[in-house]
């Protein structure tokens, strides 16, 4: 009868230890490589690792049309030049990065393949048609799934009109206890691209409340006309000028009638406007709602017998 023997570890412990040391050293080198080069991207082809790129320095830089003078502000009709550097290059016939130009409304203006380590691309800003847009443009590298990576922005202005984009936002609690103060934060912004003149906003008081106080927290000084404390009415504030990308923040308090029934909805709104032509009126108005809710009373637990 034959005896079958299971595979056993080598009877030569020194040889086994040597192999263990060798594998541990290889693992250490692999971990050290990842730690030292966190931006390393390796692409594996049919023949193994075919190419590697360090994408930690991938960058998009904006220049004037001469591709030498750094510039971030342009006018309709100007030519913009950008430099893409240290990006992932084509390999095994596949393109791994493209350069995408996007208008302020997210419309794509142009898309080109990244083919070299230092690639310049130009784009002429239209003076007519759907892409003749003023405001903030975006140019970025994208992968095959259109995910964005290195990004840069530039501003486009109109030679004829001083366009601005006002935005107003109102933040408040979803619920409030009758007899307490209802607090809202109001933020007015000018997204440019031009200076805004004679900026105005109005705050319409929530229903079932009376005015308590208004305080400006940040931004250029505004002159505000408010109702008398304990009365009803609207608040109107005026600022002389706002630079592009500037904002101003206010906090306003209203007193909630203590006799308000639970479930009552407090509706309020704000609106902003100015002397400049407006690029996007959809974000010049905002509204919010809060609901009256009584606090839940805590019930003392029954004493243990």
FITI-753937 format. One record per residue (C-alpha): residue number from 1; residue in one letter; x, y, z. Coordinates in nm, 4 decimals, m for minus. Layout:
BEGIN
<NUM; 'A'; <X; Y; Z>>
...
end
This chain:
BEGIN
<1; 'X'; <0.0000; 0.0000; 0.0000>>
<2; 'X'; <0.1417; 0.3332; m0.1005>>
<3; 'X'; <0.1721; 0.6171; 0.1450>>
<4; 'X'; <0.0758; 0.9600; 0.0159>>
<5; 'X'; <0.2512; 1.2544; 0.1779>>
<6; 'X'; <0.1067; 1.6060; 0.1897>>
<7; 'X'; <0.3244; 1.8948; 0.0744>>
<8; 'X'; <0.5291; 2.0177; 0.3674>>
<9; 'X'; <0.7304; 2.3348; 0.4188>>
<10; 'X'; <1.0927; 2.3115; 0.3145>>
<11; 'X'; <1.3121; 2.1310; 0.5596>>
<12; 'X'; <1.5713; 2.4015; 0.5000>>
<13; 'X'; <1.4632; 2.6834; 0.7318>>
<14; 'X'; <1.7444; 2.9119; 0.6203>>
<15; 'X'; <1.6251; 2.9004; 0.2585>>
<16; 'X'; <1.2704; 2.9773; 0.3670>>
<17; 'X'; <1.3894; 3.2727; 0.5704>>
<18; 'X'; <1.5808; 3.4099; 0.2760>>
<19; 'X'; <1.2717; 3.3976; 0.0580>>
<20; 'X'; <1.0688; 3.5681; 0.3314>>
<21; 'X'; <1.3217; 3.8489; 0.3574>>
<22; 'X'; <1.3261; 3.8929; m0.0188>>
<23; 'X'; <0.9469; 3.9189; m0.0451>>
<24; 'X'; <0.9304; 4.1615; 0.2470>>
<25; 'X'; <1.1894; 4.3873; 0.0850>>
<26; 'X'; <0.9939; 4.3878; m0.2428>>
<27; 'X'; <0.6746; 4.4814; m0.0591>>
<28; 'X'; <0.8586; 4.7612; 0.1226>>
<29; 'X'; <0.9880; 4.9032; m0.2059>>
<30; 'X'; <0.6361; 4.8970; m0.3541>>
<31; 'X'; <0.4909; 5.0856; m0.0568>>
<32; 'X'; <0.7792; 5.3336; m0.0633>>
<33; 'X'; <0.7215; 5.3983; m0.4341>>
<34; 'X'; <0.3561; 5.4872; m0.3725>>
<35; 'X'; <0.4539; 5.7116; m0.0816>>
<36; 'X'; <0.7251; 5.8943; m0.2752>>
<37; 'X'; <0.5303; 5.9367; m0.5998>>
<38; 'X'; <0.1602; 5.9775; m0.5079>>
<39; 'X'; <0.0809; 6.1296; m0.8482>>
<40; 'X'; <0.2215; 5.8351; m1.0470>>
<41; 'X'; <m0.0204; 5.6904; m1.3009>>
<42; 'X'; <0.0783; 5.3586; m1.4649>>
<43; 'X'; <m0.1008; 5.2250; m1.7687>>
<44; 'X'; <m0.0744; 4.8525; m1.8405>>
<45; 'X'; <m0.0773; 4.7434; m2.2029>>
<46; 'X'; <m0.0609; 4.4004; m2.3616>>
<47; 'X'; <0.3107; 4.3830; m2.2970>>
<48; 'X'; <0.2907; 4.4977; m1.9334>>
<49; 'X'; <0.3454; 4.8485; m1.7998>>
<50; 'X'; <0.3875; 5.0566; m2.1109>>
<51; 'X'; <0.4159; 5.4114; m1.9749>>
<52; 'X'; <0.4002; 5.6132; m1.6553>>
<53; 'X'; <0.3126; 5.9770; m1.5880>>
<54; 'X'; <0.3409; 6.1948; m1.2807>>
<55; 'X'; <0.0129; 6.3895; m1.3001>>
<56; 'X'; <0.0634; 6.5826; m0.9754>>
<57; 'X'; <0.1968; 6.8772; m1.1813>>
<58; 'X'; <m0.0743; 6.8764; m1.4492>>
<59; 'X'; <m0.1577; 7.2412; m1.5139>>
<60; 'X'; <m0.3540; 7.4768; m1.7405>>
<61; 'X'; <m0.2225; 7.8342; m1.7771>>
<62; 'X'; <m0.4028; 8.1203; m1.9534>>
<63; 'X'; <m0.2208; 8.3696; m2.1806>>
<64; 'X'; <m0.3050; 8.6434; m2.4251>>
<65; 'X'; <m0.3290; 8.5518; m2.7916>>
<66; 'X'; <0.0496; 8.5700; m2.8269>>
<67; 'X'; <0.0810; 8.2667; m2.5918>>
<68; 'X'; <0.3474; 8.4538; m2.3919>>
<69; 'X'; <0.1732; 8.7262; m2.1887>>
<70; 'X'; <m0.0205; 8.6007; m1.8824>>
<71; 'X'; <m0.3737; 8.7380; m1.8974>>
<72; 'X'; <m0.7102; 8.6515; m1.7386>>
<73; 'X'; <m0.9425; 8.9284; m1.8662>>
<74; 'X'; <m1.0571; 8.9447; m2.2295>>
<75; 'X'; <m1.3258; 9.0994; m2.4469>>
<76; 'X'; <m1.5611; 8.9503; m2.7010>>
<77; 'X'; <m1.3620; 8.8936; m3.0192>>
<78; 'X'; <m1.0276; 8.8424; m2.8400>>
<79; 'X'; <m0.8172; 8.5299; m2.8830>>
<80; 'X'; <m0.7274; 8.3331; m2.5712>>
<81; 'X'; <m0.4250; 8.1030; m2.5561>>
<82; 'X'; <m0.3731; 7.8321; m2.2933>>
<83; 'X'; <m0.0810; 7.6037; m2.2151>>
<84; 'X'; <m0.1418; 7.2475; m2.0971>>
<85; 'X'; <0.1618; 7.0978; m1.9254>>
<86; 'X'; <0.2520; 6.7653; m1.7615>>
<87; 'X'; <m0.0651; 6.5928; m1.8748>>
<88; 'X'; <m0.1289; 6.2278; m1.9664>>
<89; 'X'; <m0.0247; 6.1693; m2.3277>>
<90; 'X'; <m0.1668; 5.9242; m2.5833>>
<91; 'X'; <m0.0469; 5.5666; m2.5428>>
<92; 'X'; <m0.1121; 5.2524; m2.7483>>
<93; 'X'; <m0.3408; 5.4563; m2.9738>>
<94; 'X'; <m0.5594; 5.5812; m2.6858>>
<95; 'X'; <m0.6017; 5.9488; m2.5901>>
<96; 'X'; <m0.6174; 5.9972; m2.2127>>
<97; 'X'; <m0.6678; 6.3732; m2.1835>>
<98; 'X'; <m0.8558; 6.6405; m2.3750>>
<99; 'X'; <m0.8768; 7.0164; m2.3307>>
<100; 'X'; <m1.2288; 7.1539; m2.2921>>
<101; 'X'; <m1.3428; 7.5173; m2.3141>>
<102; 'X'; <m1.6734; 7.5999; m2.1403>>
<103; 'X'; <m1.8774; 7.9211; m2.1578>>
<104; 'X'; <m2.0445; 8.0734; m1.8491>>
<105; 'X'; <m2.3660; 7.8806; m1.9217>>
<106; 'X'; <m2.1624; 7.5524; m1.9373>>
<107; 'X'; <m2.1905; 7.5308; m2.3175>>
<108; 'X'; <m1.8823; 7.3704; m2.4712>>
<109; 'X'; <m1.6856; 7.6068; m2.6888>>
<110; 'X'; <m1.4063; 7.3768; m2.8058>>
<111; 'X'; <m1.2459; 7.0392; m2.7296>>
<112; 'X'; <m0.9045; 6.9135; m2.8451>>
<113; 'X'; <m0.6883; 6.6098; m2.7739>>
<114; 'X'; <m0.3776; 6.6474; m2.5557>>
<115; 'X'; <m0.0872; 6.5149; m2.7654>>
<116; 'X'; <0.2327; 6.6704; m2.6239>>
<117; 'X'; <0.3875; 6.7549; m2.2847>>
<118; 'X'; <0.3706; 7.1303; m2.3544>>
<119; 'X'; <0.0671; 7.1963; m2.5731>>
<120; 'X'; <m0.0660; 7.5407; m2.6662>>
<121; 'X'; <m0.4250; 7.5877; m2.7812>>
<122; 'X'; <m0.6034; 7.9031; m2.8974>>
<123; 'X'; <m0.9712; 7.9937; m2.8911>>
<124; 'X'; <m1.1309; 8.3011; m3.0517>>
<125; 'X'; <m1.4180; 8.4296; m2.8402>>
<126; 'X'; <m1.7173; 8.4823; m3.0735>>
<127; 'X'; <m1.8808; 8.8239; m3.1067>>
<128; 'X'; <m2.2171; 8.6811; m3.2075>>
<129; 'X'; <m2.4114; 8.3611; m3.1703>>
<130; 'X'; <m2.4753; 8.1420; m2.8644>>
<131; 'X'; <m2.1106; 8.1426; m2.7523>>
<132; 'X'; <m2.0743; 8.5210; m2.7500>>
<133; 'X'; <m2.1025; 8.5178; m2.3715>>
<134; 'X'; <m1.9551; 8.7525; m2.1144>>
<135; 'X'; <m1.8710; 8.6298; m1.7689>>
<136; 'X'; <m1.6455; 8.3582; m1.6282>>
<137; 'X'; <m1.5165; 8.0985; m1.8749>>
<138; 'X'; <m1.3572; 7.7692; m1.7741>>
<139; 'X'; <m1.0853; 7.5724; m1.9512>>
<140; 'X'; <m0.9861; 7.2339; m1.8098>>
<141; 'X'; <m0.8358; 6.8963; m1.8858>>
<142; 'X'; <m1.0818; 6.6079; m1.8907>>
<143; 'X'; <m1.0458; 6.2314; m1.9167>>
<144; 'X'; <m1.2342; 5.9895; m2.1409>>
<145; 'X'; <m1.5326; 6.0046; m1.9034>>
<146; 'X'; <m1.5383; 6.3886; m1.9099>>
<147; 'X'; <m1.4167; 6.4136; m1.5492>>
<148; 'X'; <m1.2325; 6.7420; m1.4908>>
<149; 'X'; <m0.8737; 6.7690; m1.3627>>
<150; 'X'; <m0.6457; 7.0703; m1.4087>>
<151; 'X'; <m0.8588; 7.3839; m1.4477>>
<152; 'X'; <m0.8180; 7.7582; m1.5103>>
<153; 'X'; <m1.0639; 8.0455; m1.5483>>
<154; 'X'; <m1.0727; 8.3713; m1.7385>>
<155; 'X'; <m1.3219; 8.6566; m1.7586>>
<156; 'X'; <m1.4817; 8.7861; m2.0780>>
<157; 'X'; <m1.6269; 9.1366; m2.0953>>
<158; 'X'; <m1.8312; 9.3267; m2.3478>>
<159; 'X'; <m1.6739; 9.6331; m2.5146>>
<160; 'X'; <m2.0166; 9.7989; m2.5305>>
<161; 'X'; <m2.2092; 9.7160; m2.2114>>
<162; 'X'; <m2.1132; 9.6789; m1.8438>>
<163; 'X'; <m2.2882; 9.3503; m1.7687>>
<164; 'X'; <m2.3174; 9.2087; m1.4181>>
<165; 'X'; <m2.4693; 8.8994; m1.2639>>
<166; 'X'; <m2.6448; 8.9683; m0.9324>>
<167; 'X'; <m2.7224; 8.6779; m0.7016>>
<168; 'X'; <m2.9231; 8.6902; m0.3801>>
<169; 'X'; <m2.9507; 8.4117; m0.1263>>
<170; 'X'; <m3.1608; 8.3713; 0.1861>>
<171; 'X'; <m3.0858; 8.1123; 0.4548>>
<172; 'X'; <m3.3100; 8.0420; 0.7503>>
<173; 'X'; <m3.4409; 7.7672; 0.9786>>
<174; 'X'; <m3.7024; 7.5177; 0.8558>>
<175; 'X'; <m3.9012; 7.5642; 1.1779>>
<176; 'X'; <m3.9444; 7.8179; 1.4578>>
<177; 'X'; <m4.1125; 7.8226; 1.7993>>
<178; 'X'; <m4.3960; 8.0790; 1.8399>>
<179; 'X'; <m4.2787; 8.3578; 2.0678>>
<180; 'X'; <m3.9154; 8.3231; 1.9536>>
<181; 'X'; <m3.7160; 8.5198; 1.6980>>
<182; 'X'; <m3.6986; 8.4060; 1.3368>>
<183; 'X'; <m3.3468; 8.4696; 1.2023>>
<184; 'X'; <m3.2478; 8.4873; 0.8341>>
<185; 'X'; <m2.9098; 8.5438; 0.6668>>
<186; 'X'; <m2.9212; 8.7377; 0.3386>>
<187; 'X'; <m2.6249; 8.7403; 0.0985>>
<188; 'X'; <m2.6040; 8.9701; m0.2048>>
<189; 'X'; <m2.3289; 8.9007; m0.4614>>
<190; 'X'; <m2.2001; 9.0462; m0.7873>>
<191; 'X'; <m2.0561; 8.7680; m1.0036>>
<192; 'X'; <m1.9321; 9.0236; m1.2554>>
<193; 'X'; <m1.7770; 9.0623; m1.4951>>
<194; 'X'; <m1.8147; 9.4415; m1.4432>>
<195; 'X'; <m1.8486; 9.6754; m1.1467>>
<196; 'X'; <m2.2110; 9.7017; m1.0313>>
<197; 'X'; <m2.3627; 10.0455; m0.9758>>
<198; 'X'; <m2.6513; 10.1386; m0.7441>>
<199; 'X'; <m2.7112; 9.7935; m0.6006>>
<200; 'X'; <m3.0500; 9.7531; m0.4321>>
<201; 'X'; <m3.2238; 9.4681; m0.2591>>
<202; 'X'; <m3.5569; 9.4353; m0.0841>>
<203; 'X'; <m3.6504; 9.2044; 0.2004>>
<204; 'X'; <m4.0192; 9.1174; 0.2270>>
<205; 'X'; <m4.1154; 9.0368; 0.5856>>
<206; 'X'; <m4.2443; 8.6880; 0.6668>>
<207; 'X'; <m4.6135; 8.6575; 0.7406>>
<208; 'X'; <m4.7264; 8.6379; 1.1063>>
<209; 'X'; <m4.4162; 8.8233; 1.2288>>
<210; 'X'; <m4.3068; 9.1746; 1.3217>>
<211; 'X'; <m3.9730; 9.3380; 1.2507>>
<212; 'X'; <m3.7052; 9.3169; 1.5217>>
<213; 'X'; <m3.3599; 9.4103; 1.3856>>
<214; 'X'; <m3.1258; 9.4144; 1.0845>>
<215; 'X'; <m2.7458; 9.4003; 1.0980>>
<216; 'X'; <m2.4845; 9.4017; 0.8200>>
<217; 'X'; <m2.2067; 9.1477; 0.8750>>
<218; 'X'; <m1.9756; 9.2042; 0.5759>>
<219; 'X'; <m1.9283; 9.3784; 0.2415>>
<220; 'X'; <m1.9522; 9.7359; 0.1201>>
<221; 'X'; <m2.1718; 9.9621; 0.3368>>
<222; 'X'; <m2.5430; 9.9612; 0.2498>>
<223; 'X'; <m2.7997; 10.2183; 0.3563>>
<224; 'X'; <m3.1121; 10.0370; 0.4775>>
<225; 'X'; <m3.4649; 10.1582; 0.5408>>
<226; 'X'; <m3.6446; 9.9231; 0.7788>>
<227; 'X'; <m3.9845; 9.9142; 0.9510>>
<228; 'X'; <m4.0075; 10.0326; 1.3090>>
<229; 'X'; <m3.9375; 9.7642; 1.5664>>
<230; 'X'; <m4.2557; 9.5708; 1.6407>>
<231; 'X'; <m4.4268; 9.6781; 1.3162>>
<232; 'X'; <m4.4719; 9.5226; 0.9754>>
<233; 'X'; <m4.3376; 9.6321; 0.6364>>
<234; 'X'; <m4.0468; 9.5720; 0.3998>>
<235; 'X'; <m3.6759; 9.6528; 0.4181>>
<236; 'X'; <m3.4949; 9.8238; 0.1276>>
<237; 'X'; <m3.1138; 9.8507; 0.1202>>
<238; 'X'; <m2.8905; 10.0406; m0.1267>>
<239; 'X'; <m2.5191; 10.0141; m0.1957>>
<240; 'X'; <m2.3243; 10.2494; m0.4223>>
<241; 'X'; <m2.0889; 10.0085; m0.6006>>
<242; 'X'; <m1.9861; 9.6415; m0.5864>>
<243; 'X'; <m1.6716; 9.5055; m0.7454>>
<244; 'X'; <m1.6812; 9.1801; m0.9428>>
<245; 'X'; <m1.6898; 8.8775; m0.7095>>
<246; 'X'; <m1.7832; 9.0987; m0.4126>>
<247; 'X'; <m2.0621; 9.0073; m0.1729>>
<248; 'X'; <m2.2387; 9.1567; 0.1278>>
<249; 'X'; <m2.4036; 8.9627; 0.4106>>
<250; 'X'; <m2.6841; 9.0680; 0.6434>>
<251; 'X'; <m2.8736; 8.9067; 0.9297>>
<252; 'X'; <m3.2353; 9.0016; 0.9959>>
<253; 'X'; <m3.4563; 8.9125; 1.2923>>
<254; 'X'; <m3.8339; 8.8885; 1.3129>>
<255; 'X'; <m4.0483; 8.8292; 1.6197>>
<256; 'X'; <m4.2962; 8.5424; 1.5835>>
<257; 'X'; <m4.6421; 8.6001; 1.7298>>
<258; 'X'; <m4.6668; 8.3739; 2.0395>>
<259; 'X'; <m5.0298; 8.2968; 1.9549>>
<260; 'X'; <m4.9362; 8.1504; 1.6158>>
<261; 'X'; <m5.0816; 7.8059; 1.5643>>
<262; 'X'; <m4.8522; 7.5126; 1.5175>>
<263; 'X'; <m4.8085; 7.4285; 1.1492>>
<264; 'X'; <m4.8385; 7.7898; 1.0338>>
<265; 'X'; <m4.6021; 7.8614; 0.7415>>
<266; 'X'; <m4.3983; 8.1825; 0.7344>>
<267; 'X'; <m4.3267; 8.2830; 0.3733>>
<268; 'X'; <m4.0744; 8.5520; 0.2804>>
<269; 'X'; <m3.8660; 8.6585; m0.0191>>
<270; 'X'; <m3.5867; 8.8851; m0.1412>>
<271; 'X'; <m3.5005; 9.0537; m0.4703>>
<272; 'X'; <m3.1871; 9.2330; m0.5969>>
<273; 'X'; <m3.1333; 9.4720; m0.8886>>
<274; 'X'; <m2.9012; 9.7526; m1.0011>>
<275; 'X'; <m2.8214; 10.0059; m1.2726>>
<276; 'X'; <m2.6221; 9.7617; m1.4914>>
<277; 'X'; <m2.7675; 9.5296; m1.7537>>
<278; 'X'; <m2.8231; 9.1874; m1.5940>>
<279; 'X'; <m2.6803; 8.8644; m1.7356>>
<280; 'X'; <m2.9017; 8.6199; m1.5492>>
<281; 'X'; <m3.2214; 8.7360; m1.3816>>
<282; 'X'; <m3.3172; 8.3898; m1.2615>>
<283; 'X'; <m3.1026; 8.4215; m0.9481>>
<284; 'X'; <m3.2107; 8.7794; m0.8665>>
<285; 'X'; <m3.5024; 8.6496; m0.6600>>
<286; 'X'; <m3.5226; 8.3996; m0.3750>>
<287; 'X'; <m3.7828; 8.2889; m0.1244>>
<288; 'X'; <m3.7980; 8.0723; 0.1854>>
<289; 'X'; <m4.0459; 7.9167; 0.4251>>
<290; 'X'; <m4.0389; 7.8263; 0.7934>>
<291; 'X'; <m4.3032; 7.6367; 0.9879>>
<292; 'X'; <m4.4255; 7.7071; 1.3405>>
<293; 'X'; <m4.3576; 7.4125; 1.5689>>
<294; 'X'; <m4.3960; 7.3860; 1.9465>>
<295; 'X'; <m4.1115; 7.2173; 2.1347>>
<296; 'X'; <m4.1670; 6.8572; 2.2373>>
<297; 'X'; <m4.2086; 6.8290; 2.6134>>
<298; 'X'; <m3.9875; 6.5720; 2.7800>>
<299; 'X'; <m4.1732; 6.3249; 2.9988>>
<300; 'X'; <m4.0013; 6.2243; 3.3197>>
<301; 'X'; <m3.9553; 5.8495; 3.3361>>
<302; 'X'; <m4.1645; 5.6652; 3.5928>>
<303; 'X'; <m3.9705; 5.5871; 3.9095>>
<304; 'X'; <m3.8576; 5.2314; 3.9438>>
<305; 'X'; <m4.0516; 5.0307; 4.1989>>
end
